[in-house]
Amino acid sequence: PPRSTLFPYTTLFRSQTDSIPAVTAPTPADGAATAAAMLAVTKNTNDGGSVYVVGNNVIFNITARCNAGGSTGNLYLTQGSLVDNLPAELTFVSATPAPTTAPAVGSSGNIEWDYNTGGTLPSGCASGASGATSYTVVAQLAPGTPNNDQFTNTATFQGLPWGETTPQSTSAPKQITAITSSPGDAGRSEER
């Protein structure tokens, strides 16, 4: 065909094939893929301290949430609970938000917040979850606790991931030391 002034060039297509070497597929991994809910709980005292005078109140701040590192690839929960176990050295004064169960004021034991449905779980733990993520517990350092007694108060957050039958849990311990008098009282003598 004659060449056009618009397209003065002729295009030739060439293809060449080389022999492609065989490739061996890697050995498949044994086992099953797993996914996990990413539960997170933290516990600290309101003032960040760890030494308190017997008879005084200690305020604990607890946070419970899921998927703290992001929401990609994590399982939602269907139900769960947050439990703050007050040891014998601490007695219950109050908790907010209101717990599902708690010991009587002046007693030790478990303070528990139950999440019976996905909507009551802490925010981020289920689609549409709007439950609290911050909790406050006020406890009194029990009279009669020996001087320099060290003990641990632990909060545990657990939940049941979608499609699972075994709950997952994580805990946050806070160590406390009880003293019978304030360091500011050291060296004082009674004047008569």
C-alpha positions in Angstrom: 0.0 0.0 0.0 1.2 3.5 -0.6 2.5 5.5 2.2 0.4 8.3 3.5 1.8 11.6 4.3 0.1 11.4 7.6 1.7 8.1 8.5 5.0 7.9 6.6 6.3 4.9 8.5 5.5 1.2 8.4 5.3 -0.7 11.7 6.6 -4.2 11.8 5.7 -6.4 14.8 8.1 -9.1 15.8 7.8 -11.5 18.6 10.3 -13.9 19.9 9.8 -16.6 22.4 12.4 -18.1 24.6 12.0 -21.2 26.5 10.8 -20.4 30.0 12.3 -22.6 32.7 10.1 -24.7 34.9 9.4 -23.3 38.4 8.7 -25.5 41.4 6.0 -24.1 43.7 7.0 -23.6 47.4 5.8 -26.1 49.9 2.5 -24.9 51.4 2.5 -24.0 55.1 1.0 -26.5 57.5 -1.7 -25.4 59.9 -4.5 -22.9 59.7 -4.6 -19.1 59.5 -5.6 -17.4 62.7 -6.9 -14.0 63.6 -7.2 -12.5 67.1 -9.1 -9.7 68.7 -6.6 -7.1 70.0 -7.7 -6.4 73.5 -5.9 -3.7 75.5 -6.2 -2.7 79.2 -4.2 -0.2 81.3 -4.3 0.6 85.0 -2.7 3.3 87.0 -3.3 5.4 90.0 -4.8 8.8 89.5 -1.6 10.6 90.6 0.8 8.0 89.2 2.0 7.0 92.7 2.6 3.6 94.2 3.1 4.3 97.9 0.1 5.2 100.0 -0.8 5.7 103.7 -3.0 3.1 105.3 -6.5 4.4 105.8 -6.3 6.8 102.8 -8.2 6.4 99.5 -6.4 5.3 96.3 -8.0 6.3 92.9 -7.3 3.9 90.0 -7.9 4.8 86.4 -8.5 1.9 84.0 -8.9 1.9 80.2 -10.2 -1.0 78.2 -10.4 -1.0 74.5 -9.9 -3.2 71.4 -7.8 -2.8 68.3 -5.5 -0.3 69.9 -3.1 -0.5 67.0 -5.8 0.0 64.3 -8.8 -1.8 63.0 -7.3 -3.7 60.1 -7.3 -7.5 60.4 -8.7 -7.8 63.9 -11.7 -9.7 65.1 -14.6 -8.0 66.8 -16.0 -9.4 70.1 -19.5 -10.7 70.8 -19.4 -10.2 74.6 -16.9 -9.6 77.3 -16.1 -8.2 80.8 -13.7 -6.0 82.7 -12.9 -7.2 86.2 -10.9 -5.2 88.8 -9.9 -7.6 91.6 -9.5 -5.7 94.9 -7.1 -7.7 97.2 -7.7 -7.8 101.0 -5.5 -4.7 101.4 -8.0 -2.6 99.4 -11.7 -2.0 100.3 -14.3 -0.8 97.8 -15.5 2.8 98.0 -16.9 3.6 94.6 -16.6 3.0 90.8 -17.7 4.8 87.7 -19.4 4.1 85.4 -21.6 2.0 87.7 -20.3 -1.6 87.6 -22.5 -4.7 87.0 -21.4 -6.1 90.3 -19.2 -4.9 93.1 -18.4 -5.8 96.7 -20.2 -3.9 99.5 -18.6 -0.6 100.5 -15.7 -1.4 102.9 -15.2 -4.9 101.5 -12.7 -6.5 99.1 -13.5 -8.5 96.0 -14.3 -8.2 92.3 -15.6 -5.1 90.7 -17.1 -6.2 87.3 -18.5 -4.5 84.2 -20.2 -7.1 81.9 -20.7 -6.5 78.2 -23.6 -8.8 77.2 -24.0 -7.5 73.7 -21.7 -6.1 71.0 -23.3 -2.6 71.5 -22.3 -2.5 75.2 -18.7 -3.4 74.5 -16.1 -0.6 74.8 -15.8 1.5 71.6 -13.8 -0.3 68.9 -14.6 -3.8 70.2 -17.6 -4.5 67.9 -19.4 -2.8 65.1 -21.5 -0.1 66.6 -20.0 -0.6 70.1 -20.4 2.5 72.2 -19.6 1.4 75.7 -17.2 3.2 78.0 -13.4 2.9 77.6 -12.5 4.7 80.8 -13.2 3.6 84.3 -12.4 4.9 87.8 -12.2 2.9 91.0 -11.8 4.4 94.4 -10.6 2.1 97.1 -9.4 2.6 100.7 -6.1 1.2 101.9 -7.5 -1.1 104.6 -6.8 -0.3 108.2 -4.6 -2.9 109.7 -2.5 -3.3 106.6 1.1 -3.8 107.8 3.8 -1.1 107.1 5.7 -1.7 103.8 3.2 -4.3 102.7 3.4 -4.7 98.9 0.6 -6.1 96.9 -0.8 -6.0 93.4 -4.2 -4.9 92.2 -5.0 -6.3 88.7 -7.6 -5.4 86.1 -8.5 -8.1 83.5 -10.3 -7.4 80.3 -11.7 -10.4 78.4 -13.9 -11.0 75.4 -15.2 -13.6 73.1 -14.2 -13.0 69.5 -16.7 -13.7 66.7 -16.8 -17.4 65.7 -14.7 -18.5 68.7 -15.6 -20.5 71.8 -12.6 -19.5 73.9 -12.4 -16.0 75.4 -9.2 -13.9 75.0 -8.0 -11.8 77.8 -5.3 -9.3 78.9 -4.4 -8.0 82.3 -2.9 -4.8 83.8 -1.3 -5.1 87.2 -0.6 -2.1 89.5 1.7 -2.7 92.5 1.0 -0.7 95.6 3.1 -0.3 98.8 1.3 0.5 102.1 2.9 2.6 104.7 1.5 3.3 108.2 2.5 7.0 108.3 3.3 9.7 105.9 7.1 10.3 105.2 6.4 13.9 106.3 5.7 12.6 109.8 9.2 11.0 110.1 11.3 12.5 112.9 8.5 14.4 114.5 8.1 14.1 118.2 5.2 15.0 120.4 5.5 18.2 122.3 4.4 18.1 125.9 
